[in-house]
Amino acid sequence: MQYTFIAFIKSQGNRIMDKLQEVRVFLENTIKEKGFSLNALSLQLGKNSTYLFHFIKRNSPKRLDENTRRKLSKILNVDEQSLCD
């Protein structure tokens, strides 16, 4: 029973990580398609110029905070839910 529970917890963690990776890929593709640069967009969000690069390529931060998601969805004209894990 304990092994099954541990396997379940690990599988849920993998599902969350997969969704986070989907968000990163979606974001990177959308930024490219719309002709934005990571640096300029990061600055437009009021963040350090490398913020989005680190989010997409280095998984830091792990998630976009609510305020950043809201701003980013408006700038890119995408549904805010597409940026949620």
ChimeraX attribute file (.defattr): number of C-alpha atoms within 10 A of each C-alpha:
attribute: neighborCount
match mode: 1-to-1
recipient: residues
	/A:1	5
	/A:2	7
	/A:3	8
	/A:4	9
	/A:5	10
	/A:6	11
	/A:7	11
	/A:8	12
	/A:9	12
	/A:10	12
	/A:11	12
	/A:12	12
	/A:13	12
	/A:14	12
	/A:15	13
	/A:16	13
	/A:17	14
	/A:18	13
	/A:19	15
	/A:20	20
	/A:21	17
	/A:22	16
	/A:23	20
	/A:24	21
	/A:25	14
	/A:26	14
	/A:27	21
	/A:28	19
	/A:29	12
	/A:30	15
	/A:31	15
	/A:32	11
	/A:33	10
	/A:34	10
	/A:35	9
	/A:36	15
	/A:37	14
	/A:38	19
	/A:39	15
	/A:40	15
	/A:41	20
	/A:42	19
	/A:43	14
	/A:44	14
	/A:45	18
	/A:46	12
	/A:47	14
	/A:48	13
	/A:49	17
	/A:50	14
	/A:51	18
	/A:52	26
	/A:53	16
	/A:54	14
	/A:55	17
	/A:56	20
	/A:57	12
	/A:58	10
	/A:59	14
	/A:60	13
	/A:61	12
	/A:62	14
	/A:63	16
	/A:64	18
	/A:65	11
	/A:66	12
	/A:67	10
	/A:68	17
	/A:69	19
	/A:70	17
	/A:71	15
	/A:72	21
	/A:73	17
	/A:74	12
	/A:75	13
	/A:76	16
	/A:77	11
	/A:78	14
	/A:79	13
	/A:80	16
	/A:81	11
	/A:82	13
	/A:83	23
	/A:84	16
	/A:85	17
